[in-house]
Amino acid sequence: SDGSIRLHQMTSEYPLMQWNDSTKGQPIIALQWALTRPAVFFALDASSNIYIWDLLENDLLPVAKQTLPSEKILTMTLLGEPEKANGLLGIVLAKQSGQIDIQYVKKKWALP
């Protein structure tokens, strides 16, 4: 609820990494690892901002932020085929109006 993200290992109650205030205090409403690139995850905050984290590039801050101001985004999920090396990775966004939007991610964040 405060925008902090914690990365845990299944065998420990303590986080391996913790990023406080990663969304400038906005609650995180969805977070998902990339299906095609294990070091990348995406976070959606309550203000319809999507943060892209690539832990191989920078483990302190997100490598990109995309603001979607046109309409409130309620949730997101990722689509892709991890068994294929084509690097296709998409973000499915559910908007408040009921519309579904699919956007494809740049190859640098999608390739294995």
C-alpha positions, -999 to +999 in steps of 0.1 A: +000+000+000+030+024+004+048+016-029+075-006-014+086-039-031+103-068-015+120-097-032+119-129-011+135-163-013+111-191-005+133-204+023+136-172+043+112-148+059+136-119+053+138-102+019+168-105-004+161-070-017+138-042-007+129-011-026+111+015-004+089+042-020+094+027-055+063+044-067+066+077-047+040+064-022+014+052-047-001+017-038+010-011-061-020-029-075-003-055-098+032-069-100+044-097-123+077-112-135+083-112-173+075-146-188+104-145-212+132-128-192+136-139-156+154-107-144+126-084-154+094-075-136+066-050-141+047-031-114+014-011-119+006+016-094-028+031-085-021+062-107-018+040-138+020+041-140+038+010-152+074+005-138+098-018-156+126-033-135+155-051-151+176-064-122+205-071-146+206-035-157+199-017-125+189-033-092+183+000-074+157+017-096+132+009-124+148+011-158+116+027-173+083+042-163+053+045-186+024+067-176-011+059-190-031+090-181-060+085-206-079+062-184-075+044-150-059+010-153-074-015-128-050-044-133-025-059-157-011-093-166+017-104-190+015-126-220+043-144-238+057-178-246+087-185-224+095-217-244+101-196-276+131-173-281+112-148-303+112-122-275+075-114-278+061-101-245+029-082-240+012-064-212-026-068-210-042-038-193-078-038-179-092-003-180-120+011-158-143+014-188-141-024-193-118-022-223-088-044-226-056-030-241-026-051-252+008-034-256+040-051-266+072-046-247+105-036-263+127-066-272+155-055-248+132-063-219+117-094-234+145-114-250+158-143-229 
